Amino acid sequence: MGMTLTQKILAKHAGRDAVAPGELILAKVDLALGNDVTSPIAIQAFRSLGATAVFDRERIALVPDHFAPNKDIKSAEQVKMMREFAKEFGIVNYFEVGRMGIEHVLLPDEGLVVPGDLVIGADSHTCTYGALCAFSTGVGSTDLAAAMFSGEVWLKVPETLRIVLSGRPAKWVEGKDVILHIIGEIGVDGALYKAMEYAGDGIAHLSMAWRFTMANMAIEAGAKNGIFPFDAATKAYADGRAKRKYEVVTADPDARYADEISVDLSALEPVVAFPHLPENTRPLSKVGNVPIDQVVVGSCTNGRIEDLRSAAAVIRGRKVHDGVRMLIFPATQEIFLQAMREGLMEAFVTAGAAFSTPTCGPCLGGHMGVLAKGERAISTTNRNFVGRMGHPESEVYLSNPAVAAASAVLGRIGGPDEL
Amino acid sequence: MSYSMELSGKAWKYGDDVDTDVIIPARYLNTSDPAELARHCMEDIDASFASKVTMGDFIVAGKNFGCGSSREHAPIAIKASGASAVIARSFARIFYRNAFNMGLPIFEAPDAVDEIEAGDRLAVDMERGSLRNETKGKEYRFTPIPPFMRELVAAGGLLNYIAKRKKGS
């Protein structure tokens, strides 16, 4: 029986010729990561084991990005705990403020995740690296502690939902719209416990940035992971970055899929997810009049240079609406610099937007753009749950960066073609 | 060992897709202190939960309970609130593994969930896999917990399981 991409990678890391859906395996991890919210609990758990060393100093990544730069004394204490742990155990990949970025953009960009890897992270959006044809999934802090100690993780081999993409997306339709459309179709538990494996000739029209966005939001459909096949774009991204050798994995032609859906990319228009679930999607043309108070462009979902270019192309030469605050978060220091070099930063600041150092900040209502009661935001982030960006009676609408930027100018949700 | 325990308490009923942002809002994630997290448990969906929940009570919910973030603060907050278990139609996968890794019992019992109302007195026998709604006088079976999960619990959680395995190899 043939295996899917996910089965192939899991089998290899479990030292097995084959694995089948439903099997519980103990697998070796290539990289384990934690952030300033999840690492402190993992560190306490790790210390409770009385361990004197981590399994591999180079295969753990600790990134303070959620409440960093520290938003208050408690956050400062959490990051301090990470920093001291990293020093004590010689963790090579600890990223300090000023050299850090949002973990799921930073780690692949730094070449710390490579195709064929098995990565776990104490952050639900760890599934992002599936864009690289790697298996990656979010776990909790206790799993991270165990992996830092043993280099292993227990996993249930998932069934796979195959998603066949065809056609070329229209102007202003981006990876974000494709994944929001899929979540709108299958629901926030439409891929519960499953792998989402992409296939079809439509993939050739998706940039790596868009693939990262799509893999990133697999968790928003309840999936264990999202994964793309390796192709020329993957190779171009990985070569020159990869800090380890990698082996290309392919799905078997006779792999068995639990289900299959198809998406014609050419039929999509930009998509907006209404409060309070990512599945509450509407095509942009059916949004109606939704005035907004805040616009956020950034996050592990849409904080890449391509995302900033897309928003900047819309905002350049225009002004942010009087009643709107627009906040831009390049996901890494490198992207910050690149945005500066390309004049994107100037386009945003001239338009009246704030341009920030990298942080997850407002995505989770942490800091740097928290909403008051009754306020409404459109955001390129990944979740629009109750209270996600601040007050429980505030609202978050999800969109791609071009729509977010156009909305900032309009003062209500709308697309670039309305400008 | 908690597995042979009989749990009993009253039901706190919620709907589908209860996410980790309402179980424990991110604004409180600058700490990992269980008592402090418990004070804000379920705050954005039910402001009365944390102050009124009594030891042994159950959270009963629809499908996809615990969706969203990987924060272990969610099962930690529920456990520290005094709730004894979560009963739902289904669970989001990271919440599912976190709950077992942490030692918070959770059960998938769709039929029972549909008929339980807020405030009903419930009794759960984890070993037999049965749930009794004492208020309504009805009994249900729930999906047995997979053997591997039993092993985790028997070892005293994931960390002890891994430590034992490492020692043995």
Interface residues (C-beta under 8 A of the other chain):
Chain A: L24 V37 T38 P40 I41 Q44 A45 S48 L49 H66 F67 K71 D72 K74 S75 Q78 G121 A122 D123 S124 T126 G138 V139 G140 S141 T142 D143 A145 A146 F149 S150 E152 W154 V188 D189 L192 Y193 I219 G222 K224 L277 L364 G365 G366 V370 R383 F385 V386 G387 R388 G390 P392
Chain B: D17 D19 D21 V22 P25 A26 R27 L29 N30 T31 S32 E43 D44 I45 K63 N64 C67 G68 S69 S70 R71 E72 H73 P75 I76 S90 A92 R93 I94 R97 N98 N101 M102 P146 F148 G157 L158 L159 I162 A163 R165 K166
